[in-house]
Amino acid sequence: MAKTKKKVIILLVIAALIAVIPLFTLKGAEFGGSDDAGSKVVSQITGKDYEPWFTPVMETWIGGELPGEIESLLFCVQTGIGVGVLAFFMGRLVERNKKENRQIKN
């Protein structure tokens, strides 16, 4: 088995473990947004209800809170852009390594 195949298999196993282990170790855990958690902590510290300093820009544009579907869409678009950028640079690195290896052989 090639050296790179071993690395790939090991990394895939590690990625699978990172995804699966929390499912078994965090039974009964509730996952919420960071905004909710932050406002709860501020309320506990100050003893008062948390009042935001400003309203989000998109909420002022549309005159209310964004629907959940739109929030999910924007999050997915952001994720897709990030993955595209990462894949582009990883592809560049791979191609650079291939080019350097060809020049060394010649």
C-alpha positions as CSV (number, residue, x, y, z in Angstrom):
1,M,0.0,0.0,0.0
2,A,1.4,3.4,-0.9
3,K,2.4,5.9,1.7
4,T,-0.3,8.4,0.6
5,K,-3.0,5.7,0.7
6,K,-2.1,5.0,4.3
7,K,-2.3,8.7,5.2
8,V,-5.7,9.1,3.5
9,I,-7.1,6.0,5.2
10,I,-5.9,7.2,8.6
11,L,-7.3,10.7,8.0
12,L,-10.7,9.3,7.0
13,V,-10.8,7.2,10.1
14,I,-9.9,10.2,12.3
15,A,-12.6,12.3,10.5
16,A,-15.2,9.6,11.1
17,L,-14.3,9.3,14.7
18,I,-14.5,13.1,15.2
19,A,-18.0,12.9,13.7
20,V,-19.3,9.9,15.6
21,I,-17.7,10.1,19.1
22,P,-19.7,13.3,20.1
23,L,-23.0,11.5,19.2
24,F,-22.3,8.9,22.0
25,T,-20.6,11.1,24.5
26,L,-23.0,14.0,24.5
27,K,-26.3,12.2,25.1
28,G,-29.1,14.6,26.0
29,A,-27.1,17.7,25.1
30,E,-29.0,20.6,23.6
31,F,-27.4,22.6,20.9
32,G,-28.4,26.2,20.4
33,G,-27.1,29.3,18.7
34,S,-24.3,31.4,20.2
35,D,-26.5,34.4,20.2
36,D,-28.9,32.7,22.6
37,A,-26.1,31.4,24.8
38,G,-24.5,34.9,25.0
39,S,-27.7,36.6,25.9
40,K,-28.3,34.1,28.7
41,V,-24.8,34.6,30.2
42,V,-25.2,38.4,30.0
43,S,-28.6,38.1,31.8
44,Q,-27.0,35.9,34.5
45,I,-24.1,38.3,35.1
46,T,-26.0,41.6,35.1
47,G,-29.3,40.3,36.6
48,K,-31.2,42.2,33.9
49,D,-32.8,41.2,30.6
50,Y,-30.4,41.5,27.7
51,E,-31.2,44.2,25.2
52,P,-29.3,44.1,21.9
53,W,-27.4,47.3,21.0
54,F,-28.6,47.3,17.4
55,T,-30.7,45.3,15.1
56,P,-29.2,43.2,12.3
57,V,-28.9,45.0,9.0
58,M,-30.9,42.5,7.0
59,E,-33.7,42.6,9.5
60,T,-34.0,46.4,9.1
61,W,-34.1,46.0,5.3
62,I,-37.0,43.5,5.3
63,G,-38.8,44.9,8.4
64,G,-38.6,41.8,10.5
65,E,-36.7,38.6,11.3
66,L,-35.4,36.4,8.5
67,P,-37.3,33.2,7.9
68,G,-35.4,30.0,8.9
69,E,-35.2,28.9,5.3
70,I,-33.5,32.1,4.2
71,E,-31.0,31.8,7.1
72,S,-30.2,28.2,6.1
73,L,-29.8,29.3,2.5
74,L,-27.4,32.1,3.4
75,F,-25.4,29.7,5.6
76,C,-25.2,27.1,2.8
77,V,-24.1,29.8,0.3
78,Q,-21.4,30.9,2.8
79,T,-20.3,27.3,3.3
80,G,-20.2,26.7,-0.5
81,I,-18.0,29.7,-1.0
82,G,-15.6,28.6,1.7
83,V,-15.4,25.1,0.3
84,G,-14.8,26.5,-3.2
85,V,-11.9,28.6,-1.9
86,L,-10.3,25.8,0.0
87,A,-10.7,23.4,-2.9
88,F,-9.1,25.9,-5.3
89,F,-6.0,26.4,-3.1
90,M,-5.7,22.7,-2.3
91,G,-5.9,21.9,-6.1
92,R,-3.2,24.5,-6.7
93,L,-0.9,22.9,-4.1
94,V,-1.4,19.4,-5.6
95,E,-0.7,20.7,-9.1
96,R,2.4,22.5,-8.0
97,N,3.7,19.4,-6.3
98,K,3.0,17.4,-9.5
99,K,4.8,20.0,-11.6
100,E,7.8,20.1,-9.2
101,N,8.0,16.3,-9.3
102,R,8.0,16.2,-13.1
103,Q,10.8,18.8,-13.2
104,I,12.9,16.8,-10.7
105,K,12.5,13.6,-12.8
106,N,13.6,15.4,-16.0
